[in-house]
Amino acid sequence: MSNNDDKDRWETFCKLYDKLSSKEEMRELFEEEIKCFSLYLSHVNQDYVYNATFLPQFNDDFWNFLCAFNKKYKIVEELFDAAKKYYNVTLKIDRYWMMTVDEKGNIKKSTLSGVDYICEKEMMIECSILYNLKRYTFRRNEMIIFGDESLKKVHEDLKAFLEKHSSKDKEESKK
């Protein structure tokens, strides 16, 4: 996946959530469309015969994912913005979103595979920095409450960690 593919996927999830959450009928329509599409797949390709019952089982899980994703994505973007000014940084959030900034300042945003924590009430923030041949780590698992001081404090703590252990200078980051 390219940097843009992951970013496009994330924005697509947010757009879909915005559309589906605008009216209750939209979510019901979406569930019917999934059921209809599943029936179509099982009709046109026998390899997908299980889809008629399989895919619709995930409607609630997908909706919960979209709700949590939409809520957390705004925070993810803020944290990425704070970290992108520094070199040799890897920032992982909920073991789903990842941003790396190499020693030249090149930024790569990507989606991690495997178990993630998006649907949890907490937000897992993991950051590592390589500076002067030493690895520094920052890790928090915080409840997400918008407007809450704890979220603001985590943001400030991450910025302080980045300031203390990383470099904004390209030449200095190569040490």
Steps between C-alpha positions, in 0.01 A plus 500: 500500500629843417490797731208646303305172491495484880407866534223455241368197693493698824317790339254260334413352840434851635285595200297181527445559871385857430249376243370208706471698822305784337171305518398168655352396164846525344641234731203272432544556128870415527419172679251412228759581233754270666242222511407560136864511389569178693212328325629624165853372567373157597289492184771598249788307652462171685824569687309773686190299581562547873487880466121511509514416870857592587537870410175626659617356834761775510264797466508588871875442526561721199273772637682492837832520314383801296377683812824442691713570193328831434535609861868409525615602152478871583734443794732284287540783249586744782762263641645435154523876443693539826744218417566572132736788582756263652746249353540126565155471658253213488154574637241221531146559616268218601735265316309600186636837386873550458712792391875491454733789437844390384837671544436710187159620613303274262158421644316173449153434637373144494251252637632221718355151471407271781316564823412864546338698780281743305175384658637523854404797716866570559744627242841332492780736402847358440789712380865410454793719405851410395736780598875493560496120462247469784137391481246694706140386546174661604191293570158599627163331512245773572123528515369719222272778618482801273575825673641309795824616658654150483495505119655844497764379747589198283541732202726731702696205643561361151620840379733529801635149433563587136673826592722331756607190305482587132636751257343750266840541331572262210876493560466452872257212445769297322710475817 
